[in-house]
Amino acid sequence: MLISTRGAKGGYALARAPEKITVAEVISVLEGPIALTECSISQQGCEQASGCEIRGSWALINQTIHNALESLTLADLIRPVRSQDSAWKQEILIPVASLYR
């Protein structure tokens, strides 16, 4: 993912264009497999796995998040965000008093 150059003017650079490196790849290289729960990647990670009725749901959620991260590239992250692009980018205000109920 990175290449290094030794010397006084050395440093690190991307080995591929930012458009070719996905966010999922970066996370996987730095942190390992993308998994919200241990059972998303291994059935032996949880004592409850054999009788768990929601394991399939976690697998679906994990796959959906993985797909979303796979669809984003480093180039996408450095592009300026325009607030009118989509509704999910709108600011949501939550009154602090509502957090203490």
N, C-alpha and C positions, 0 to 999 in steps of 0.2 A: 504494500500500500504506500510505503514511503521509500525514498532513496536518500542515501546520505552521501555527502561529499566532505572529505577530510581537508583540513588545512585552515589557514587564516580566513579565507573567504568561503569556507565550507558551511554546511548546514544541512537541513532536510528539505525535501520537496516531494510533492505527490508523484507516485510512480505512474499514475494514469490521470487523464483529464478529470476534473471534478464531476463532469457529466456522466462518467463511467463508474463512479464510486458511490454506492448506496449507503444510506444511513444504517441500514441493517448490517451491512458489511463492517462498518466502523464499530458498531456496538459488539458484534460477534468477535471481532479481533481483540477488542479491549476487555470485554467482560465474559466472553463465552457465549453459548447458545442463548437466544432470546427466549425467556420463559417467565411468565407471571407466577406460576406455581411450579414446584418441583415435579409434580406429576405431568406437567406439560411436555417434559423431555424424558422422563424416566418413571416407570411404574414402581420401581423400588425406592423412590425417594420419600414415600409417605406410608405410614403404617396403615392408613385407612383406604389405600388404593383399591384393594380387592372388593370392598363393599361400598365404594363411593358411587353415588348415583349421579353426581354432577361432573364427573371427570370429563365426559364428552363435551360438556359446555365449556369447561376451561380450555380444552384443546381447540375448540372453535374460536374462542376469544383470543387465545394466543396466536392462532394462525392468522386471524384478521389483523391483529396488531403487527405481526411480522410482515404481512402483505403491504400494510400501509407504510412501514419503515423501508421496505424494499422498493416502494414506488417513489421515494424521495432520494434525491442525490445531493452531494455536497454543493453542486451548482445551484440547486433549488434553495439551499439554506443561505446562500450569499446574495441572492436576488433581493432587491428592495421589496418590501411588502406594501401593497396598496390596500388601504382599509376597505374599499368598496368591492374587492375581489370576491369575498364570500361572507356569509352570515356568521360562520364560526369564529371569525376574526374580530367580531364586535366585542367591545368592552362590556362586561357584566358587573354591575354594582350590587353588592350584597351588604345590607345594613349590618353593622357590627352587632347591634342589639339582638339580631336574629340568631347569632352564633351561640348565645348563652342560654338558650331555652332548654 
